[in-house]
Structures are given as C-alpha cells and as structure tokens.
Amino acid sequence: MTLVILVVDDEPDIEFLFRQQFRRDLRARRFDMDFARSAAQALGRVAQTGERTLVLILSDINMPGMSGLDMLPHLRARRPDVPIIMISAYGDSQTRNTALERGADDLLIKPIDLGWLRREIEARLEGAA
C-alpha cells in the first residue's frame, strides 16, 4: 500500500521545499507526495488515487482561479475521510474560521513550521498503518 500526501500550491518553490524536507522519507518510500498547482488539478488528483491511499491534503488558500477555500467543500464531498490542512500567509481569525467552516481540519500559517508539519504527517502515517 502506497501512502500519499497531496500538496496543492501554485508556487513551484513549495514542491522543491517539500521534496528537500522529506527526501529521506520519499527515498525510503514511507510515503509519496503528489503536487498540484491549481484547485482543478488537485480535484482531478483526488479522483484518481487508484491503489494508493491518500492520507493528507495540504493546500494553500491563495491561488489563481479557484481558491483553496472555494476548493474545500469539493474536496470534503469527494473525500470526507482525508484530513485537510490549509496553508496561508494570513493567520487572522476570519481566515481560520472560514477554513474550518468549509471543512479544513487545521490552518498552518506561513512560514511553515516544518517540525509541526513533520509531526502531523507522522500521526497520519501511524493512523493509516
């Protein structure tokens, strides 16, 4: 069983950052990371997980086209079982409340606390085992 984390962000630097941060885990095949650069691409990836098990979705809020907040209800409808953590540069209470109301499990503020994220991923991996 291949465990997958989907990262949704229009910034190409995010993919590089995540691949670098989790390179040992990826090389050891503890999990895979898929990357989508738009909400539309993410919704397609969620629909096509196949034999792989989606264990976590990380998504930026501000993206061109459909925002992460607008994408949330669509993700929840397709995969109510998968935790979704939104990522934003803005940690105000309105953004947090909107994300939680639309189905996010949590909101991570940029700059990303990679230690916290690693612990969160570990918890999801243990839950899927």
Salt bridges, closest charged atoms under 4 A:
ASP9 OD2 - LYS110 NZ 3.98
GLU15 OE2 - ARG19 NE 3.04
GLU15 OE1 - ARG37 NH2 3.48
ASP25 OD1 - ARG30 NH1 2.80
ASP25 OD2 - ARG118 NH1 2.79
ASP32 OD2 - ARG52 NH1 3.76
ASP34 OD2 - ARG52 NH2 2.31
ASP60 OD1 - LYS110 NZ 3.51
ASP70 OD1 - ARG102 NH1 3.01
ASP81 OD2 - ARG79 NH2 2.88
ASP105 OD2 - ARG76 NH2 2.75
ASP106 OD1 - ARG96 NH1 3.50
GLU120 OE2 - ARG124 NH2 2.52
GLU122 OE2 - ARG30 NH1 2.79
